[in-house]
Amino acid sequence: MKFTCIYPIYFKSDVLDVKKSFKTILNQSLKANEILVVYDGPINKNIVLFFESLKKYKEIKIIKFKKNLGLGFVLKKVIKQV
């Protein structure tokens, strides 16, 4: 089974919550073929550093929006790209 996981983040996302939840995605028994991490506007620098540390995972792709556009809007845009 092939599927894509979309993981949106915005400026109020907590670093510890992001790390914990994202690690569960990576440790699933059924692995996503593609994980799209969506930055909905500027985000915490520590979150950016966390994702930079995961470069060894080729299935992770970062999509960045310059400003916060809202969850519904960014999901709709990203789904059209999948």
C-alpha positions in Angstrom: 0.0 0.0 0.0 1.3 3.4 -0.9 0.3 6.5 0.9 1.4 10.1 1.8 1.3 11.5 5.3 0.8 15.3 5.6 2.1 16.9 8.8 1.2 20.6 9.1 3.0 22.9 11.6 2.4 26.6 12.5 4.0 29.2 14.7 2.2 28.0 17.9 3.3 24.4 17.4 5.2 23.1 20.5 8.7 21.7 19.9 8.3 18.8 22.3 4.9 17.9 20.9 6.2 18.0 17.3 9.2 15.8 18.2 7.1 13.2 20.0 4.3 13.0 17.5 6.6 13.0 14.4 8.7 10.2 15.9 5.6 8.1 16.2 5.0 8.6 12.5 8.5 7.4 11.7 8.0 4.3 13.9 4.7 3.1 12.4 4.7 -0.5 11.2 3.1 0.6 8.0 5.5 3.3 6.6 4.4 6.2 4.5 6.0 6.5 1.1 6.1 10.2 1.5 5.8 12.5 4.5 5.0 16.1 3.6 5.9 18.5 6.5 4.1 21.7 5.9 5.3 25.0 7.5 2.2 27.2 7.6 4.2 30.4 7.8 7.2 31.1 10.0 7.8 28.4 12.7 10.0 27.9 15.8 13.7 27.7 14.9 14.0 24.6 17.1 11.4 22.8 15.0 13.3 23.7 11.8 16.5 22.3 13.4 14.7 19.1 14.4 13.6 18.5 10.8 17.0 19.3 9.5 18.3 16.5 11.7 16.1 14.1 9.9 17.6 14.6 6.4 18.6 10.9 6.3 14.9 10.1 5.8 14.4 10.5 2.0 10.7 10.2 2.2 10.4 13.5 4.2 9.8 16.6 2.1 9.3 20.1 3.5 6.8 22.5 2.0 7.0 26.1 3.2 4.4 28.9 3.1 5.8 32.4 3.7 2.9 33.4 5.9 0.3 31.7 8.0 -2.6 30.9 5.7 -4.6 28.5 8.0 -4.9 24.8 8.2 -7.7 24.3 5.7 -6.0 26.4 3.0 -2.6 24.8 3.2 -4.0 21.3 3.3 -6.1 22.0 0.2 -3.0 23.3 -1.6 -0.8 20.4 -0.5 -3.4 17.7 -1.4 -3.5 19.1 -4.9 0.3 18.5 -5.2 0.1 14.9 -4.1 
